[in-house]
């Protein structure tokens, strides 16, 4: 067993994109949400106008963020390039500050690149995906918030790497980000918040678990997750994250399980077929 690794955060840029699917009003006085992904929302699930407006707003935000990221990257290249030229100039005053500018522009560019990789259109088909690498990306995207909230993240690698699956990389990243966000909300206001991420291989599957030391799931939350069909969407889109994760896992031939740990806190486990 590999010793647990404590992930240390440092302030960085954060962000998340959300993408919606098709909408269909045919044969109904209320909008209906449909989805091309098996195991997610089935045709006929109703959503009120406020929920549809919120989904449309999030889709628009993702597109605007993508364009803004390109512009910011161009600005950072100019700043970083001039800092490098200044560092090469003989007799430059405050060389340590020039080096700090170069280093920070590099960090900012890397953060924007991670954000852009999540908001840009997905590539067709599935690829070989390293789940451990996606965990690192999801932590980097939530770095600033985790640092500010004093949440400690520990990664337990129960089985030897790699943890490879055939998957849509962006969809699995969406699952991990959703589970991170759920854990962060559960730990809001605590000074001792902790998230433990487990990586293992069992019975031909890669298993990733997210456990926190928050209050755990209420009985109603677990019951809603098991509802068939799912309840209507609300304006706040509450409860949507876990259902999205459940559908994505099923779409990849896997499964998602949500439960309360015996010692307290919530545990969500994602199982995906491992590549041979």
C-alpha positions as CSV (number, residue, x, y, z in Angstrom):
1,X,0.0,0.0,0.0
2,X,1.3,3.4,-1.0
3,X,1.4,5.9,1.9
4,X,-1.3,8.5,1.9
5,X,-0.3,11.7,0.2
6,X,-1.5,15.0,1.7
7,X,-2.3,17.4,-1.1
8,X,-1.2,20.9,-0.2
9,X,-3.1,23.8,-1.8
10,X,-1.9,27.3,-2.7
11,X,-4.0,30.2,-4.1
12,X,-4.8,29.8,-7.8
13,X,-7.5,30.6,-10.3
14,X,-10.7,28.6,-10.0
15,X,-13.6,28.0,-12.3
16,X,-16.0,25.5,-13.6
17,X,-18.0,25.2,-16.8
18,X,-21.4,23.5,-17.3
19,X,-22.9,22.3,-20.5
20,X,-26.5,21.6,-21.1
21,X,-28.3,19.2,-23.6
22,X,-31.4,19.4,-25.7
23,X,-34.7,21.0,-24.8
24,X,-38.0,19.8,-26.2
25,X,-41.4,21.5,-25.8
26,X,-43.4,19.2,-28.1
27,X,-46.6,17.9,-26.6
28,X,-46.2,19.6,-23.3
29,X,-47.3,22.9,-21.8
30,X,-44.0,22.9,-19.8
31,X,-40.5,22.7,-21.1
32,X,-39.0,19.2,-21.1
33,X,-35.4,18.3,-20.6
34,X,-33.9,15.6,-22.7
35,X,-30.5,14.1,-22.9
36,X,-28.6,12.0,-25.4
37,X,-26.6,10.3,-22.7
38,X,-28.0,6.9,-21.4
39,X,-28.6,6.7,-17.7
40,X,-29.0,10.5,-17.2
41,X,-32.2,12.4,-17.4
42,X,-34.8,10.6,-19.5
43,X,-37.1,12.3,-22.0
44,X,-40.1,13.8,-20.3
45,X,-38.5,15.1,-17.1
46,X,-40.0,18.5,-16.6
47,X,-38.1,21.7,-15.7
48,X,-39.7,25.0,-15.0
49,X,-38.8,28.1,-16.9
50,X,-36.4,29.3,-14.1
51,X,-34.4,26.1,-14.3
52,X,-34.1,26.4,-18.1
53,X,-33.0,30.0,-17.8
54,X,-30.3,28.9,-15.2
55,X,-29.0,26.1,-17.5
56,X,-28.9,28.5,-20.4
57,X,-27.0,31.1,-18.3
58,X,-24.4,28.5,-17.3
59,X,-24.0,27.4,-20.9
60,X,-23.5,31.0,-21.9
61,X,-21.0,31.5,-19.0
62,X,-18.9,28.5,-20.3
63,X,-18.7,30.0,-23.8
64,X,-17.8,33.5,-22.5
65,X,-15.2,32.0,-20.2
66,X,-13.7,30.2,-23.1
67,X,-13.3,33.4,-25.1
68,X,-12.1,35.4,-22.2
69,X,-9.5,32.7,-21.4
70,X,-7.9,33.1,-24.8
71,X,-7.7,36.9,-24.3
72,X,-6.2,36.6,-20.9
73,X,-3.6,34.0,-22.1
74,X,-2.5,36.5,-24.8
75,X,-2.1,39.2,-22.2
76,X,-0.1,36.9,-19.9
77,X,2.2,36.0,-22.8
78,X,3.0,39.7,-23.3
79,X,3.6,40.3,-19.6
80,X,5.7,37.1,-19.2
81,X,7.7,37.8,-22.4
82,X,8.5,41.4,-21.3
83,X,9.5,40.1,-17.8
84,X,11.9,37.6,-19.4
85,X,13.5,40.3,-21.6
86,X,13.8,42.6,-18.6
87,X,15.5,39.8,-16.6
88,X,18.1,39.4,-19.4
89,X,18.9,43.2,-19.4
90,X,22.2,43.9,-17.6
91,X,21.8,46.0,-14.4
92,X,18.1,45.2,-14.0
93,X,16.9,46.5,-10.7
94,X,14.8,44.2,-8.5
95,X,15.7,41.0,-10.3
96,X,13.8,38.9,-7.7
97,X,10.6,40.8,-8.4
98,X,11.1,40.3,-12.2
99,X,11.5,36.5,-11.5
100,X,8.3,36.6,-9.4
101,X,6.4,38.2,-12.3
102,X,7.6,35.5,-14.6
103,X,6.8,32.7,-12.3
104,X,3.3,34.0,-11.5
105,X,2.4,34.6,-15.1
106,X,3.4,31.0,-15.8
107,X,1.1,29.8,-13.0
108,X,-1.8,31.9,-14.2
109,X,-1.4,30.7,-17.7
110,X,-1.4,27.1,-16.5
111,X,-4.5,27.7,-14.4
112,X,-6.3,29.2,-17.4
113,X,-5.2,26.3,-19.6
114,X,-6.8,23.8,-17.2
115,X,-10.0,25.8,-17.2
116,X,-10.0,26.1,-21.0
117,X,-9.5,22.3,-21.3
118,X,-12.8,21.8,-19.4
119,X,-14.9,24.4,-21.2
120,X,-13.7,23.7,-24.8
121,X,-15.9,21.3,-27.0
122,X,-15.2,17.7,-26.2
123,X,-13.3,15.5,-28.6
124,X,-15.4,12.8,-30.3
125,X,-15.1,9.3,-28.8
126,X,-13.3,7.9,-25.8
127,X,-9.7,7.8,-25.0
128,X,-7.4,6.1,-22.5
129,X,-7.8,8.2,-19.4
130,X,-5.6,8.2,-16.3
131,X,-7.9,8.8,-13.3
132,X,-5.1,9.8,-11.1
133,X,-4.2,12.6,-13.5
134,X,-7.8,13.8,-13.5
135,X,-7.8,13.9,-9.7
136,X,-4.8,16.2,-9.9
137,X,-6.6,18.4,-12.4
138,X,-9.8,18.6,-10.3
139,X,-7.7,19.6,-7.3
140,X,-5.8,22.2,-9.2
141,X,-9.1,23.8,-10.4
142,X,-10.4,23.9,-6.8
143,X,-7.0,24.9,-5.3
144,X,-7.9,28.4,-4.3
145,X,-11.2,27.6,-2.7
146,X,-9.8,24.6,-0.8
147,X,-7.0,26.8,0.6
148,X,-9.3,29.6,1.6
149,X,-11.7,27.2,3.3
150,X,-8.8,25.4,5.2
151,X,-9.9,22.0,3.8
152,X,-7.2,19.3,3.9
153,X,-7.2,16.8,1.0
154,X,-5.6,13.4,1.4
155,X,-5.1,11.0,-1.5
156,X,-4.8,7.2,-0.7
157,X,-3.5,5.0,-3.4
158,X,-4.6,1.6,-2.2
159,X,-3.5,-0.2,-5.4
160,X,-0.4,0.4,-7.5
161,X,-0.8,2.9,-10.4
162,X,-1.8,3.4,-13.2
163,X,-5.6,3.7,-13.0
164,X,-6.5,3.7,-16.6
165,X,-10.1,3.6,-18.1
166,X,-11.6,4.1,-21.6
167,X,-13.7,7.3,-21.1
168,X,-14.6,10.7,-22.2
169,X,-12.0,12.7,-20.3
170,X,-14.1,15.8,-19.8
171,X,-17.1,13.9,-18.5
172,X,-15.1,12.1,-15.9
173,X,-13.5,15.3,-14.9
174,X,-17.0,16.7,-14.5
175,X,-17.8,13.9,-12.1
176,X,-14.8,14.5,-10.0
177,X,-15.4,18.3,-9.9
178,X,-19.1,17.7,-8.9
179,X,-18.0,15.4,-6.1
180,X,-15.4,17.9,-4.9
181,X,-18.0,20.7,-4.9
182,X,-20.4,18.6,-2.9
183,X,-17.8,17.8,-0.3
184,X,-16.8,21.5,-0.1
185,X,-20.4,22.6,0.5
186,X,-20.8,19.9,3.2
187,X,-17.6,21.3,5.0
188,X,-18.6,25.0,4.7
189,X,-17.9,26.9,7.9
190,X,-15.7,24.2,9.5
191,X,-12.0,24.8,10.5
192,X,-11.2,21.1,10.4
193,X,-12.7,20.1,7.0
194,X,-11.1,17.1,5.4
195,X,-11.6,15.2,2.1
196,X,-10.0,11.8,1.6
197,X,-9.8,10.6,-2.0
198,X,-9.2,6.9,-2.5
199,X,-7.8,5.2,-5.6
200,X,-8.0,1.4,-6.0
201,X,-8.4,-1.4,-8.5
202,X,-11.0,-4.1,-7.6
203,X,-12.5,-6.9,-9.7
204,X,-11.6,-5.4,-13.1
205,X,-12.7,-1.9,-12.1
206,X,-10.9,1.3,-11.1
207,X,-12.5,2.6,-7.9
208,X,-12.4,6.3,-6.9
209,X,-14.0,7.3,-3.6
210,X,-14.6,10.8,-2.1
211,X,-15.1,10.9,1.7
212,X,-15.6,13.9,3.9
213,X,-16.0,14.6,7.6
214,X,-19.1,16.6,7.1
215,X,-22.7,15.9,8.4
216,X,-23.3,13.1,5.8
217,X,-26.3,12.5,3.5
218,X,-29.8,13.0,4.9
219,X,-32.3,10.2,4.3
220,X,-34.2,12.4,1.8
221,X,-31.0,13.1,-0.3
222,X,-30.3,9.4,-0.6
223,X,-33.9,8.7,-1.5
224,X,-34.0,11.4,-4.2
225,X,-30.9,9.9,-5.8
226,X,-32.7,6.5,-6.1
227,X,-35.9,8.1,-7.5
228,X,-37.0,6.8,-10.9
229,X,-37.9,9.0,-12.7
230,X,-35.9,11.9,-11.2
231,X,-37.8,14.8,-9.7
232,X,-38.3,18.0,-11.8
233,X,-35.5,20.5,-11.9
234,X,-35.7,23.5,-9.8
235,X,-34.5,27.1,-10.4
236,X,-31.4,26.5,-8.2
237,X,-30.6,23.1,-10.0
238,X,-30.3,21.6,-6.5
239,X,-29.5,17.9,-6.4
240,X,-28.4,17.9,-10.1
241,X,-24.7,17.2,-9.5
242,X,-25.0,13.7,-8.1
243,X,-27.6,12.7,-10.7
244,X,-25.3,13.9,-13.5
245,X,-22.5,11.9,-11.9
246,X,-24.7,8.8,-11.7
247,X,-25.6,9.1,-15.3
248,X,-22.1,9.6,-16.5
249,X,-20.9,6.6,-14.6
250,X,-23.7,4.5,-16.1
251,X,-22.9,5.8,-19.5
252,X,-19.3,4.4,-19.1
253,X,-20.5,1.0,-18.0
254,X,-19.8,1.8,-14.3
255,X,-21.6,2.7,-11.2
256,X,-21.9,5.4,-8.5
257,X,-22.7,4.7,-4.9
258,X,-23.5,7.2,-2.2
259,X,-23.6,6.4,1.5
260,X,-22.8,7.6,5.0
261,X,-19.5,6.3,6.6
262,X,-19.9,4.5,9.9
263,X,-17.6,7.1,11.5
264,X,-19.6,9.9,10.1
265,X,-19.5,12.0,6.9
266,X,-20.5,11.2,3.3
267,X,-18.8,8.8,1.0
268,X,-19.3,8.7,-2.8
269,X,-17.7,5.8,-4.7
270,X,-17.3,5.8,-8.5
271,X,-16.5,2.4,-10.3
272,X,-15.4,2.4,-13.9
273,X,-14.2,-0.6,-16.0
274,X,-10.4,-0.7,-16.0
275,X,-8.4,-1.0,-19.2
276,X,-6.6,-4.4,-19.4
